[in-house]
């Protein structure tokens, strides 16, 4: 009989990740902590979002922190999305500057 060590990451009482890799569990836990901090920051700045949307936004930003940092530094969104192979939604071009 084998003994398997598992690491369980819980967030607000909900099991989010089960893994045998401690490094992966720590990284995921840190991402959730950053997401909580981002959500708290948005709320403190007066951005009113329901709890689910606030959590989803915080997790999205936290998971994609490298891309978000590139955007903050002025990188073009098309290049970032192309690199990520993300699905791009066409936005109306009504407000394009000429």
Residue, then its C-alpha position, 0 to 999 in steps of 0.5 A: x500500500x502506497x502513502x500519497x501526500x496531497x496538498x489541498x488549497x481551500x479558498x473561503x471554505x471551498x476546495x479549489x485545488x488538490x495536488x501532490x506538488x507542494x510548489x504548485x499548491x503554494x503557487x496557487x494559494x499565492x495567486x488566490x491571495x493576490x486575487x483577494x487583495x485585488x478585489x479588496x483594492x477595487x472595493x476600497x477604490x469605490x468599484x462596486x461589484x457583486x462578490x462573485x464578479x469581484x472574485x472572478x475579476x481578481x482571479x483573472x487579473x492574478x492569473x494573468x499578472x505578466x500580461x497585465x504588467x505588459x499592458x500597464x507598461x504600454x504593450x499592445x493588446x493584440x500582441x499579448x492576446x496573440x501570444x496567449x492564443x486567446x479568443x479575441x472578441x471583436x469590439x465595435x470600432x465606433x470610437x476609433x480616433x482618426 
